[in-house]
Amino acid sequence: MTLALPAIVSASSADLTSSGSGSQFDAVIAVYPKVSQDLLSDLSLNAYSAIDKDFGSSLTVVPDPNVAGGRLILAPTGSLNGDSDDVRKFQETTKAAMKRAQAAGAVAPLIYFPYKIDGDDAEGDYVKYIEVSLLGALSAVFDPIDVREHYEKIGKSQYTIQKIGVLSSTSSELTDERIQFVSAIELGRRVAKDLGSPNCERMTPIKFTEYVECYFKPKSDIKLTVVEDINVIQKEYPLLHAVSRCSLSVPRHFPRVVKLEYKSAEPSMVKENLYFVGKGVTYDTGGADIKAGGIMRGMSRDKCGAAAVAGFMATVAELKPKHVNVTAILGLVRNSVGSNAYVSDEVLYSRAGLRVLVGNTDAEGRMVMTDPLCECKELVLANRKDGINIPSRLFTVATLTGHAIRAYGPYGICLDNGPARKANISPRIQAGGHILGDPFEISTLRREDYAYVMPGSSAEDVVQANDKSSSDTPRGHQYPMAFMSVASGLCEFGLDKEKRDQIAYTHVDIAASAEQLSGVGFSLPEVTGNPVPSFAAAFLL
């Protein structure tokens, strides 16, 4: 499977003004904070500003024979120095400008940054503004797999951008390494969007798996394993199996567990072992605690955690980092409703051997991820038994709770257990997201979260959930992590153990950031491919 990107090239000043058939670019997108006299003079736009005092303050297309292609697109970001300004302004601006360039007929636009960006230094908020701008531009020219398949079905030829040039009058050259980094992130985002966007029948657990197999099998650096035997899934992932139980009457909805493993080619250089578990609920009816009142809509996107983890592995496969090993486990199920659905009041054994009292079948995501998380714990312990003491970091990634949206709006959330907090994991994710336009908020796991899931009788060891939605529950996005920590047995490897016995675990809730919070009209929102950029910046740079 190929997800071809437009060619990204570093342009020269001669390319900016080159016109005619000999030019490699057919439009110029000028990205700048605000209109200045220097800008107007440099781009020979004084005549326009003389008749329009507001000229250049919004996205504008100008015929200009002095630039490549004869068309100039002015793309102001607005203020960059305010307390709440961040690099997303470049992402949003270049995305809109690229859509406009495409609509104007361009196939090879040049993105031009005329002036120094304040803060563009080694420690600045805008240190990656060119990379972020390119990611914005690339997101404007991508259609996910279900759209591409429709165009192919109806015989529609896709008009697309073939090349993107970059020219900055003050920044360092756009090196091959920087281009490779952007391209790797964009490929990861495209995999995540391909898997996360389509409807629940186009991307069932089986079809999700087929896509992953098709993409990763040619990647020699990635080991791929698929668990499809229902008896094996029931034995090794009993909580995941319980969620999928009702779907077993429909063969095309059968569950899958997919494992992807990357090993550094230079073992002596490895500084971290990373383990990611992705929630892949391809459709969530809520199960027996059915989602009512219209809130089932959009639940085809409940697979975006697994989609993002698969996307991150695609980025890893492109960059081939030497300093990390990365393992991913994707739990792929459909939470259906019917006579064989798992129900509240059931007590189920987790992979770790703990008795789980089910409180709400709509809290299925934590059930899907707990046993794979336990498996990751086992892999860490096996490595330690073999004398491999490289620091290990465990992650669960999911569109898990509505409470995450209520608490923090459109941003991803990360929470650390004690060892992860000591290792500064969530701040790394937040810092990486900040420079690449994929913002995160840091939340905190507290004693109340563990208290919520503690057993109230001798009939269970841990309680999965209460009978209310997360949005109606205090600490609704925090306590699910406590449940997964207890039910997987990870809570036995916290700060109260010797440092060599601790295991760092970070939960990442992307319910708000995996897609735009609202769509156009009644349509479903666009899937973003986040947090692939944050993870790449935090762990692969």
C-alpha positions in Angstrom: 0.0 0.0 0.0 1.4 3.4 -0.9 0.4 6.8 0.5 2.4 9.0 -1.8 3.2 12.5 -0.6 3.8 15.5 -2.8 7.5 16.1 -3.3 8.8 18.6 -0.7 11.8 20.6 -1.9 13.9 23.5 -0.6 13.5 26.4 -3.0 15.8 29.3 -3.9 15.2 33.0 -4.3 15.3 32.5 -8.1 12.4 30.1 -7.8 10.3 32.8 -6.2 10.4 35.1 -9.2 10.9 32.5 -12.0 7.9 32.4 -14.3 6.8 30.8 -17.5 7.3 27.2 -18.6 10.7 27.0 -17.1 9.5 27.5 -13.5 9.2 24.5 -11.2 6.4 26.2 -9.2 3.1 27.6 -10.3 2.0 29.7 -7.3 3.5 31.5 -4.3 2.0 31.3 -0.9 3.4 34.1 1.3 3.0 33.4 5.0 3.6 36.2 7.4 2.2 37.6 10.7 0.9 40.9 9.5 1.2 43.3 6.6 4.1 45.7 6.8 5.5 48.3 4.4 8.6 46.2 3.8 6.4 43.2 2.8 4.3 45.3 0.4 7.5 46.8 -1.2 9.3 43.4 -1.4 6.3 41.8 -3.1 5.5 44.9 -5.2 2.0 45.3 -3.7 1.9 49.0 -2.9 -0.6 49.7 -5.6 -3.1 47.3 -3.9 -2.6 48.7 -0.5 -3.1 52.3 -1.8 -6.7 51.5 -2.6 -7.4 49.0 0.2 -6.2 49.8 3.7 -7.2 46.3 4.8 -5.3 44.6 2.0 -3.3 41.5 3.0 -4.9 41.1 6.4 -6.9 38.0 5.2 -6.4 35.2 2.8 -6.1 36.8 -0.6 -5.3 35.7 -4.2 -3.4 38.3 -6.2 -2.4 38.1 -9.9 1.3 39.0 -9.9 3.5 38.5 -13.0 6.6 38.9 -10.7 6.2 35.6 -8.9 6.2 31.9 -10.0 3.0 31.0 -11.8 1.8 34.6 -11.8 -0.4 34.1 -8.8 0.4 35.2 -5.3 -1.6 34.0 -2.3 -1.3 36.2 0.8 -1.7 34.1 4.0 -1.4 36.1 7.2 -1.2 34.2 10.5 -2.1 37.2 12.7 -0.5 37.8 16.0 2.2 35.4 17.1 3.3 37.2 20.3 0.2 37.0 22.5 0.0 34.9 25.6 -2.2 32.3 24.0 -0.7 32.3 20.5 1.1 29.2 19.4 2.5 27.4 16.3 -1.0 26.1 15.3 -1.5 29.5 13.6 1.0 28.4 10.9 -0.7 25.0 10.6 -4.2 26.6 10.2 -3.0 29.3 7.8 -1.1 27.1 5.5 -3.9 24.5 5.4 -6.3 27.2 4.3 -3.9 28.7 1.8 -3.1 25.3 0.3 -6.8 24.6 -0.2 -7.1 28.0 -1.9 -4.0 27.4 -4.1 -5.5 24.0 -5.2 -8.8 25.6 -6.0 -7.0 28.2 -8.1 -5.4 25.4 -10.2 -1.9 25.2 -8.7 -0.2 21.8 -8.6 3.2 23.0 -7.4 3.0 25.9 -5.0 5.9 27.5 -3.2 5.4 28.5 0.5 7.4 31.6 1.2 8.2 33.0 4.6 9.4 36.6 4.0 10.5 37.7 7.4 11.9 36.4 10.7 9.4 34.8 13.0 9.8 36.1 16.6 10.8 33.3 18.8 12.3 31.3 16.0 15.3 30.1 18.0 16.5 26.9 19.6 14.2 27.3 22.6 11.4 29.2 21.0 7.7 28.2 20.6 8.1 28.5 16.9 11.3 26.5 16.4 9.4 24.0 14.1 7.1 26.5 12.4 8.3 25.4 8.9 7.6 21.8 9.7 4.2 22.7 11.2 3.4 24.8 8.1 4.2 21.8 5.9 2.0 19.5 8.0 -0.8 22.0 7.6 -0.4 22.2 3.9 -0.1 18.4 3.5 -3.3 17.9 5.5 -5.2 20.1 3.1 -4.4 17.8 0.1 -5.2 14.4 1.6 -8.4 12.3 1.3 -8.7 9.2 3.5 -9.2 5.7 2.0 -13.0 5.7 1.9 -13.0 8.9 -0.2 -10.3 7.6 -2.5 -12.2 4.4 -3.0 -15.3 6.3 -3.9 -13.5 8.4 -6.5 -12.0 5.3 -8.0 -15.5 3.7 -8.1 -17.1 6.6 -10.0 -14.0 7.1 -12.2 -13.2 10.5 -10.9 -9.6 11.6 -11.5 -8.1 13.3 -8.4 -6.6 16.7 -9.0 -3.7 16.9 -6.6 -0.7 18.8 -5.5 2.4 17.3 -6.9 5.2 19.4 -5.4 5.6 21.9 -2.5 8.5 24.2 -2.3 9.7 26.0 0.8 11.7 29.3 1.0 12.5 31.3 4.0 14.4 34.5 3.9 15.9 34.1 7.4 15.7 30.4 8.5 18.2 27.8 7.9 17.8 25.6 4.8 15.1 23.0 4.7 17.5 20.0 5.0 16.8 16.5 3.9 16.6 15.4 7.5 13.8 18.0 8.2 12.0 16.9 5.1 12.2 13.3 6.1 10.9 14.1 9.6 7.9 15.9 8.2 7.2 13.2 5.6 7.4 10.5 8.2 4.9 12.3 10.5 2.6 12.9 7.6 2.7 9.3 6.5 1.8 8.3 10.1 -1.1 10.8 10.1 -2.3 9.4 6.8 -2.3 5.9 8.1 -4.2 7.1 11.2 -6.8 8.9 9.1 -7.2 6.0 6.7 -8.0 3.7 9.7 -9.9 6.2 11.8 -12.1 7.9 9.3 -14.1 5.3 7.5 -17.5 4.0 8.6 -17.8 1.0 10.8 -18.5 -1.5 8.0 -15.6 -0.3 5.8 -13.3 -0.6 8.8 -14.5 -3.6 10.8 -11.9 -5.3 13.1 -11.1 -7.6 10.2 -10.8 -4.9 7.6 -8.8 -2.7 10.0 -6.4 -5.7 10.4 -6.2 -6.2 6.6 -5.2 -2.6 6.1 -2.5 -2.9 8.8 -1.2 -6.1 7.2 -1.2 -4.6 3.7 0.7 -1.5 4.9 3.3 -3.1 7.3 4.1 -6.5 5.7 6.4 -4.8 3.2 8.2 -3.0 6.0 11.1 -5.2 6.9 11.8 -3.3 10.1 8.4 -4.1 11.6 7.4 -7.5 12.9 3.6 -8.1 12.5 1.6 -10.6 14.4 -2.2 -11.1 14.2 -4.2 -13.0 16.8 -7.5 -14.1 15.2 -8.3 -17.4 16.9 -11.4 -16.6 19.1 -10.4 -19.3 21.6 -6.9 -17.7 22.0 -8.4 -14.2 22.3 -10.8 -15.5 25.0 -7.9 -17.1 27.0 -5.3 -14.4 26.6 -7.5 -11.3 26.4 -10.6 -12.2 28.4 -11.8 -8.7 29.1 -11.4 -7.7 25.4 -13.2 -10.9 24.5 -16.1 -10.0 26.7 -16.7 -6.8 24.9 -16.6 -8.6 21.5 -18.9 -11.4 22.7 -22.1 -10.1 21.2 -20.3 -9.5 17.9 -19.4 -13.2 17.5 -22.7 -14.0 15.8 -21.6 -11.8 12.9 -18.4 -13.2 11.3 -17.4 -9.9 9.7 -17.3 -8.3 13.1 -15.0 -10.8 14.7 -12.3 -9.3 17.0 -8.6 -9.1 16.3 -5.5 -8.4 18.3 -2.7 -6.9 16.2 0.9 -6.6 17.3 3.6 -4.5 15.7 7.2 -4.6 16.9 10.2 -2.4 15.9 13.7 -3.2 17.1 16.6 -0.8 16.7 19.3 -1.9 14.3 21.8 -0.6 16.9 20.8 -2.4 20.2 23.7 -0.7 22.1 22.2 2.7 21.3 18.7 2.0 22.7 17.7 4.3 25.6 14.1 3.4 25.9 11.7 0.6 25.2 8.2 2.0 24.4 5.0 -0.1 24.6 1.7 1.4 23.1 -1.7 -0.1 23.5 -4.4 1.3 21.2 -8.2 1.1 21.7 -9.8 0.0 18.4 -13.5 -0.2 19.0 -14.7 0.0 15.4 -18.2 0.7 16.6 -19.5 1.4 20.0 -23.2 1.0 20.6 -22.6 1.2 24.3 -23.5 -2.5 24.5 -26.3 -3.5 26.9 -26.0 0.0 28.5 -26.9 1.3 25.1 -26.1 4.8 24.0 -29.4 6.6 23.8 -30.6 10.0 22.8 -28.5 10.3 19.7 -25.1 10.0 21.4 -24.3 6.8 19.4 -23.6 9.0 16.4 -19.9 9.3 15.6 -19.0 6.0 17.4 -17.4 4.7 14.2 -14.5 6.9 15.4 -14.0 5.0 18.6 -11.1 3.2 16.8 -9.0 6.3 16.6 -6.7 5.3 19.5 -5.6 2.1 17.6 -5.5 4.1 14.4 -3.1 6.7 16.0 -0.9 3.9 17.4 -0.7 2.3 14.0 0.1 5.7 12.5 2.9 6.3 15.0 4.3 2.9 14.0 4.2 4.0 10.4 6.3 7.0 11.4 8.7 4.8 13.3 9.1 2.6 10.2 10.0 5.6 8.1 12.5 7.2 10.6 14.1 3.9 11.8 15.3 5.5 15.1 18.3 3.8 16.7 17.6 5.0 20.3 14.3 3.3 20.9 12.5 -0.1 20.5 8.7 0.2 20.0 6.0 -2.4 20.5 2.3 -1.7 19.7 -0.7 -3.8 20.5 -4.0 -2.9 18.9 -7.2 -4.3 20.4 -9.9 -4.4 17.7 -13.5 -5.1 18.6 -17.1 -4.1 17.9 -19.1 -3.3 21.1 -22.5 -4.7 19.8 -25.8 -5.0 21.6 -27.9 -8.2 21.7 -28.7 -11.4 23.6 -25.0 -12.3 24.0 -23.7 -8.9 25.1 -21.7 -8.7 28.3 -23.7 -6.9 31.0 -23.3 -4.9 34.2 -23.0 -7.0 37.3 -20.9 -9.7 35.5 -17.6 -10.6 37.2 -14.9 -11.4 34.7 -11.3 -12.4 35.3 -8.6 -10.2 33.7 -5.4 -11.6 32.1 -3.7 -10.7 35.4 -6.1 -13.0 37.3 -8.1 -10.2 39.0 -11.9 -10.3 39.3 -13.5 -7.4 37.5 -17.0 -6.3 38.4 -18.6 -4.7 35.3 -20.5 -1.5 36.2 -21.2 -0.1 32.7 -20.8 -1.9 29.4 -20.3 1.5 27.7 -17.0 1.7 29.6 -15.7 -0.8 27.1 -12.5 0.9 26.1 -10.7 0.2 29.4 -11.8 -3.4 29.1 -10.3 -3.7 25.6 -6.9 -2.2 26.7 -6.4 -3.8 30.1 -5.3 -7.2 29.0 -2.9 -5.9 26.2 -1.5 -3.6 28.9 -1.0 -6.6 31.1 0.8 -8.3 28.2 3.1 -5.2 27.9 3.9 -5.5 31.6 4.8 -9.1 31.1 7.1 -8.2 28.2 8.9 -5.7 30.5 9.3 -8.3 33.2 10.6 -10.9 30.8 13.2 -8.4 29.5 14.3 -7.7 33.1 14.5 -11.4 33.8 16.8 -11.7 30.8 19.0 -8.9 32.2 17.7 -6.1 29.9 17.3 -3.1 32.1 16.6 -0.4 29.6 13.9 2.0 30.9 10.5 0.9 29.7 7.5 3.2 29.1 3.9 1.9 28.8 1.1 3.8 27.2 -2.6 3.3 26.6 -4.0 5.5 23.8 -7.8 5.9 23.3 -10.8 8.0 22.5 -11.9 7.0 26.0 -14.1 9.5 27.7 -16.5 12.3 27.1 -15.3 13.7 30.4 -11.9 14.5 28.6 -13.8 16.8 26.3 -15.7 18.4 29.1 -12.6 18.9 31.2 -10.2 20.3 28.5 -12.1 21.0 25.3 -10.3 20.1 22.1 -7.0 19.0 23.6 -5.4 15.6 24.2 -4.8 14.6 27.8 -2.0 12.6 29.4 -1.7 11.2 32.9 1.2 9.5 34.5 1.5 6.9 37.2 4.2 7.5 39.8 7.2 6.1 37.9 6.1 7.9 34.7 5.7 11.1 36.6 9.3 10.8 38.0 10.5 10.1 34.4 8.8 13.2 33.1 6.8 11.4 30.4 3.7 13.6 30.2 5.7 16.8 30.1 7.7 15.3 27.2 4.5 14.6 25.3 3.2 18.1 26.1 6.4 19.8 25.0 6.6 17.8 21.8 3.0 18.6 21.0 3.6 22.3 21.7 6.3 22.7 19.1 4.4 20.6 16.4 1.0 22.0 16.8 -0.6 19.0 18.6 -1.3 20.5 22.1 -1.7 18.4 25.2 -2.9 19.0 28.7 -1.4 17.2 31.7 -3.9 15.7 34.1 -3.1 13.9 37.4 -3.9 10.5 38.8 -4.8 10.8 42.5 -5.8 8.6 45.4 -9.5 9.3 44.8 -9.2 7.6 41.4 -8.0 4.4 43.0 -10.6 4.7 45.7 -13.4 4.7 43.1 -12.4 1.3 41.7 -11.6 -0.4 44.9 -13.9 -3.5 45.7 -16.8 -3.0 48.0 -17.2 -6.7 48.7 -15.2 -9.9 48.7 -16.9 -10.9 45.3 -14.5 -8.7 43.2 -11.0 -7.3 43.2 -11.7 -4.1 41.2 -14.7 -2.3 39.9 -14.8 -1.3 36.2 -17.1 1.7 36.3 -20.2 3.2 37.9 -23.6 3.4 36.2 -23.2 7.0 34.9 -21.5 8.4 31.8 -18.0 9.7 32.3 -19.2 13.3 31.7 -21.5 13.0 34.7 -18.9 11.4 36.9 -16.3 13.4 39.0 -12.8 12.6 37.7 -14.4 10.8 34.8 -11.3 10.8 32.6 -8.9 10.0 35.5 -10.2 7.0 37.3 -10.3 4.8 34.2 -6.5 4.8 34.3 -6.6 3.7 37.9 -8.9 0.8 36.8 -6.5 -0.3 34.1 -3.5 0.0 36.4 -5.2 -2.2 39.0 -6.8 -4.7 36.6 -3.6 -5.3 34.7 -1.5 -5.7 37.8 0.6 -2.6 37.0 -0.2 -1.0 40.3 2.1 -3.5 41.9 5.1 -1.8 40.2 4.7 1.7 41.5 6.9 4.1 43.5 6.6 2.0 46.6 8.9 -0.6 44.9 12.6 -0.4 44.4 13.4 1.7 41.4 14.6 -1.3 39.4 11.2 -2.9 39.9 9.0 0.1 38.9 7.2 0.4 35.6 6.2 3.7 34.1 2.7 3.9 32.7 1.1 6.9 30.9 -2.5 7.0 29.8 -3.4 9.2 26.8 -7.0 10.2 26.2 -7.5 11.6 22.7 -11.3 11.8 22.8 -11.1 15.5 21.9 -8.0 15.7 19.7 -8.4 12.6 17.4 -10.9 14.6 15.4 -12.1 18.1 15.0 -14.8 18.8 17.7 -17.4 19.7 15.1 -18.1 18.9 11.5 -19.6 20.9 8.7 -23.3 21.0 9.0 -24.5 17.5 10.1 -21.4 15.8 8.8 -18.9 13.9 11.0 -15.8 15.9 11.9 -12.4 15.4 10.2 -10.0 12.9 11.8 -6.8 14.7 12.6 -4.2 11.9 12.9 -3.1 13.3 16.3 -1.2 12.4 18.5 1.3 11.1 15.9 3.1 14.5 15.8 3.4 14.7 19.6 4.7 11.2 20.0 7.2 11.7 17.2 8.5 14.9 18.8 8.6 13.4 22.3 10.2 10.0 21.5 11.8 10.0 18.0 13.7 13.3 17.8 
